[in-house]
Amino acid sequence: MARRLFELAREWKRLAGEGGEAAAVGAELLARWAEPHRRYHTLDHLWAVLAAVDRLADTAHDIVSVRYAAWFHDAVYRGEPGADEENSAQLAELLLPSCGLSTDRVAEVARLVRVTADHAPAPGDVDAEVLCDADLAILAADAEDYAAYARAVRQEYAHVADADFARGRTAVLRELLAAPRLYRTREGHEWWEERARANLEAEIARLAEDASGFAPSQS
């Protein structure tokens, strides 16, 4: 964790500058992302989203706002979908003015954070497409990393009974699969779409197998 904290602190300084107020905001964000109750929405997730944003940077219109939004998109995380994104957006509205951002840019960062509640940017909302694609890039991970991601998500909902979690998680995955495209940017679609859909289908099958209580026969 110490190395990741150092790397992220460096990235924040590169984005927000070296002023004392910006440093204080960065320290608060890092403390939030390192909260002990997190299992998936951690410093590593933040790092991965920032890296994916960098890969998609040429697609964005306002990459600075997208990067700030990546920092704030799960800054508040209590496992309450919708409320977490709204509270994270409000945190951005509260803290970013002290970093010297204009009123318009603060509003844009908060707007982008709110879009991550459903990952459904409006057509042509390029910056939201970049942020949402970066946030969902984990869905296209290799089998080992995807399995680790799925386990971490389960751990964040450890208070939910197995059967209830399986039903809820399956519904979320099926909703994702029902979308015409998981990834809205051209690059994200080309790089990640096929693998992500295969991962989602495989997780749904595993959840169904776990719920059945026995493994399917092998022939």
PyMOL commands that set and color helices and strands:
alter all, ss='L'
color gray80, all
select helices_A, chain A and resi 2-16+20-33+43-55+57-59+63-72+83-99+103-115+126-135+137-140+143-156+162-178+186-212
alter helices_A, ss='H'
color red, helices_A
deselect
rebuild
show_as cartoon
